[in-house]
Amino acid sequence: MAVSIRGSRPFWLKLVDVRCSRTVSATTPSERESPEQLSSNNNNINNNINNNNNNMALATTPSCCPPGAWPALAAPKDYIEKGRSISIGGTECYVSGSLMWGTGIIVMHDVFGPHSGNHKGLCDQLAAGGHYVIMPDFFNGGSMEPYYAAKQVTEGKQWLKQFNWAYCSKKLEPVHAHLSENAVSKVGSIGFCWGAWAVAKVCQDPSKVQAGVWAHPSCQVGKELYEGETEHELASAVRAPTLILASPQEPEFYSNGELANIMNCNAIPNDLVFFKDQAHGWVVRAAGFLGRSWEDCSTSTQPSV
């Protein structure tokens, strides 16, 4: 089940194959930049972002996103949604695409919630590839953004702590049932930032989700706020093929092969793509709806706005 097999697709979506069939090869540590080069790239990204004359400012003291990440982005006012909002088990979900296709994607939103940035546009693009897409609102309309804006990060962390796996898994049970009842037999999941942690958790049960994508992951919330699992322990518990889309702001183990080696030891197919010229949050908060395509932004050091 390939996530992007029909029509013209954004570059990073073309990389997503929920069978993890190695169509995109992970680079070896020797082929990657040195720590000094990574630091230089990161500085260039941050300088470029700071030089843009717009209302966006870098997140400075995030509890989930690393320094240098793109901050919250309001949903584009002129975007015409292709999907609709429905209630599944009492949880508001944005759905896009048709159940008749038989393949599904569960989208796990970032720390700013599903109504921010390009989440819904991304769901629509995934659906255009021939999939039924569901994005549950785990935060019930909430977001970390008010806490960041008020510089109340400590309070924000306390708010975020309520969304542990016991809570999120209950939210997902009706979603799994909805897919099963409608004969959607092949299911993948993609998550951003906080949502990558949720993907790592749901992919521990391949009977429900058969593949996962971690986009600019912030899986440290597991050990800092929730069940105490480290990123390495999460990787060890994954039982579904996994693709990691890392950027320079995340810890090096996402891109240097450490987590991949853990999955390899468990015979879990996996791959990674290191977006060296992008900043954490680029999928839903930056590239793609800024007058330039995801493909253009994936090869540029200018996160232009």
C-alpha positions in Angstrom: 0.0 0.0 0.0 1.8 3.1 -1.2 0.7 6.4 0.3 1.4 8.2 -2.9 0.8 6.3 -6.1 -1.7 8.5 -8.1 -1.2 11.9 -9.7 1.3 14.6 -9.0 2.5 14.3 -5.4 4.7 16.4 -3.2 8.3 15.2 -3.0 8.2 14.0 0.6 4.9 12.2 0.1 6.5 10.3 -2.8 8.9 8.9 -0.2 6.2 7.4 1.9 5.7 3.7 1.2 3.9 2.0 4.1 5.4 -1.3 3.0 8.8 0.3 3.7 10.1 -1.4 0.5 13.4 0.5 0.5 12.5 2.7 -2.5 14.4 5.5 -0.7 17.7 4.4 0.8 18.9 5.8 4.1 22.3 7.4 3.9 25.1 5.9 6.0 26.6 7.9 8.8 29.8 8.5 6.7 27.6 10.1 4.0 26.0 12.5 6.4 27.4 15.9 7.5 29.7 16.2 10.4 28.3 17.7 13.7 30.0 20.9 12.7 28.3 20.9 9.3 24.9 20.1 10.9 25.4 23.0 13.3 26.2 25.2 10.4 23.2 24.1 8.4 21.0 24.6 11.5 22.3 28.1 12.0 21.7 29.0 8.3 18.1 27.8 8.6 17.5 29.8 11.7 19.1 32.9 10.2 17.0 32.6 7.1 13.8 32.3 9.2 14.7 35.3 11.3 15.4 37.4 8.3 11.9 36.8 6.9 9.7 39.9 7.3 6.5 38.2 8.6 4.6 37.4 11.7 6.3 34.1 12.4 9.0 33.9 15.1 11.0 30.9 16.2 9.8 29.0 19.1 12.2 29.7 21.9 11.3 27.6 24.9 9.1 24.8 23.7 8.2 21.8 25.7 7.7 19.6 22.7 9.5 21.2 19.7 13.3 21.9 19.7 14.9 25.3 19.5 14.9 26.5 15.9 11.5 24.9 15.1 8.8 26.6 13.1 6.2 28.0 15.5 2.4 27.6 15.3 0.9 28.5 11.9 -2.7 29.6 11.5 -4.7 27.5 9.0 -4.8 29.2 5.6 -8.0 31.2 5.4 -8.3 30.8 1.6 -7.9 27.0 1.6 -11.1 25.2 0.5 -11.3 21.9 2.5 -12.0 18.8 0.5 -13.0 16.7 3.5 -15.4 17.2 6.4 -15.6 16.9 10.2 -17.5 14.0 11.7 -17.8 12.6 15.2 -16.4 9.1 15.7 -16.9 7.8 19.2 -17.4 11.3 20.5 -14.2 12.6 19.0 -14.2 15.2 16.3 -12.3 13.8 13.3 -11.5 15.4 10.0 -12.0 12.8 7.2 -11.1 13.0 3.6 -11.3 10.6 0.7 -13.5 7.5 0.1 -14.0 4.4 2.2 -14.4 2.4 -1.0 -10.6 2.6 -1.7 -10.0 0.1 1.2 -6.9 1.8 2.4 -6.7 4.2 5.3 -4.3 6.7 6.9 -4.6 7.9 10.4 -3.1 11.4 10.8 -1.7 12.3 14.2 -1.6 16.1 14.5 1.2 18.1 16.1 1.3 19.9 19.4 -0.7 22.9 18.0 -3.7 20.7 17.2 -5.5 19.7 13.9 -7.0 23.0 13.2 -3.7 24.7 12.8 -1.3 25.1 9.9 -1.7 22.8 6.9 -3.0 19.7 8.6 -6.3 19.6 6.7 -4.7 20.4 3.4 -2.2 17.6 4.0 -5.0 15.2 4.8 -6.7 16.1 1.5 -3.4 15.5 -0.4 -3.1 12.1 1.1 -6.7 11.3 0.2 -6.0 12.4 -3.4 -3.5 9.5 -3.5 -6.4 7.1 -3.1 -6.8 6.7 0.6 -9.5 7.3 3.3 -7.8 9.7 5.7 -8.9 10.3 9.3 -7.4 12.9 11.7 -8.8 12.7 15.2 -8.7 15.8 17.4 -6.9 14.4 20.5 -6.8 17.9 22.1 -10.6 18.5 21.8 -10.0 21.9 20.1 -7.1 22.8 22.3 -3.5 23.7 21.5 -0.2 24.5 23.0 -0.1 27.8 21.3 -1.8 29.9 24.0 0.8 28.7 26.5 3.6 29.6 24.2 2.1 33.0 23.5 1.7 33.7 27.2 5.2 32.3 27.9 3.6 29.7 30.3 5.5 26.7 29.0 5.5 25.0 32.4 1.7 25.2 32.5 1.6 24.1 28.9 3.5 20.9 29.8 1.0 20.2 32.6 -1.8 20.6 30.1 -0.1 18.3 27.6 0.4 15.6 30.2 -3.3 14.7 30.1 -2.9 13.3 26.6 -1.0 10.1 27.5 -1.4 6.8 25.7 -4.2 5.6 28.0 -6.1 8.6 26.9 -5.1 8.6 23.2 -5.6 4.9 22.7 -9.2 5.2 24.0 -9.7 8.0 21.4 -8.4 5.7 18.7 -10.4 2.6 19.5 -13.6 3.9 17.8 -11.4 5.0 14.8 -10.0 1.5 14.4 -13.6 0.1 14.7 -14.8 2.6 12.1 -12.2 1.5 9.6 -12.7 -2.2 10.3 -16.5 -1.9 9.9 -16.1 -0.2 6.6 -13.7 -2.9 5.2 -10.6 -0.6 5.3 -8.1 -3.4 5.8 -4.8 -1.7 5.2 -4.0 1.2 7.5 -0.9 3.4 7.9 -0.3 6.4 10.1 1.7 9.6 9.9 2.4 12.0 12.7 4.1 15.3 13.1 6.1 16.4 16.2 4.0 15.2 19.1 2.0 13.1 16.7 5.1 11.0 15.8 5.0 9.7 19.4 1.4 8.7 18.9 2.4 6.9 15.6 5.2 5.0 17.4 2.7 3.9 20.0 -0.1 2.8 17.7 2.5 0.9 15.5 3.1 -1.4 18.4 0.0 -3.3 17.3 0.2 -4.2 13.6 -3.2 -5.7 13.6 -4.5 -2.1 13.7 -1.8 -0.1 11.9 0.5 -1.8 9.4 3.0 1.1 8.9 4.0 4.4 10.3 5.8 7.7 9.4 7.4 9.9 12.0 7.8 13.4 10.5 10.1 15.8 12.4 9.4 13.7 15.5 9.3 14.8 19.2 9.1 11.4 20.7 10.8 12.6 23.9 7.3 13.4 25.2 7.1 9.7 26.0 9.8 9.9 28.6 9.2 13.5 29.7 5.5 13.6 30.1 3.9 10.1 29.7 4.8 6.5 30.2 8.5 7.1 30.6 9.6 5.3 27.4 12.8 6.7 25.7 12.9 7.2 22.0 15.1 4.0 21.8 12.6 2.0 23.8 9.8 3.3 21.5 11.7 2.2 18.5 12.3 -1.2 20.1 8.5 -1.7 20.7 7.5 -0.8 17.1 6.1 -3.8 15.2 5.2 -2.1 11.9 7.4 -0.8 9.1 8.5 2.7 9.9 9.8 5.7 7.9 11.5 8.6 9.8 11.6 12.0 8.2 14.1 13.9 10.3 15.3 17.5 10.3 18.5 19.0 11.9 16.8 20.2 15.1 15.9 16.8 16.3 18.4 14.6 18.2 21.0 13.0 16.0 19.8 9.4 16.8 16.8 10.0 14.5 19.2 10.4 11.5 22.4 8.6 12.4 21.1 5.0 12.3 20.7 4.3 16.0 16.9 3.9 15.9 17.1 2.1 12.6 19.6 -0.4 14.1 17.1 -1.2 16.9 14.4 -1.8 14.4 16.7 -3.9 12.3 17.5 -6.1 15.2 13.7 -6.8 15.5 13.4 -7.4 11.8 11.2 -4.4 11.4 11.5 -2.8 7.9 12.4 0.8 8.2 13.9 3.7 6.4 14.8 7.3 7.0 15.2 10.5 5.0 17.1 13.4 6.5 15.9 16.8 5.4 19.0 18.7 6.1 17.8 22.0 4.8 14.5 22.1 6.7 13.5 23.1 10.2 11.4 21.1 12.7 7.8 21.5 11.8 8.3 22.1 8.1 5.6 19.6 7.0 2.5 21.3 8.6 3.8 24.7 9.6 6.0 25.8 6.8 6.6 24.3 3.4 3.9 23.4 0.9 1.4 26.3 1.1 3.8 29.3 0.9 3.7 29.8 -2.9 6.3 27.0 -3.3 5.9 23.2 -3.5 7.1 20.7 -0.9 9.5 19.5 -3.6 11.0 22.9 -4.1 11.3 23.5 -0.3 13.0 20.1 0.2 16.0 21.2 -1.9 16.3 24.8 -0.6 18.0 26.3 2.4 15.5 29.1 2.3 12.4 28.3 4.3 10.7 31.2 2.4 7.4 32.7 3.4 
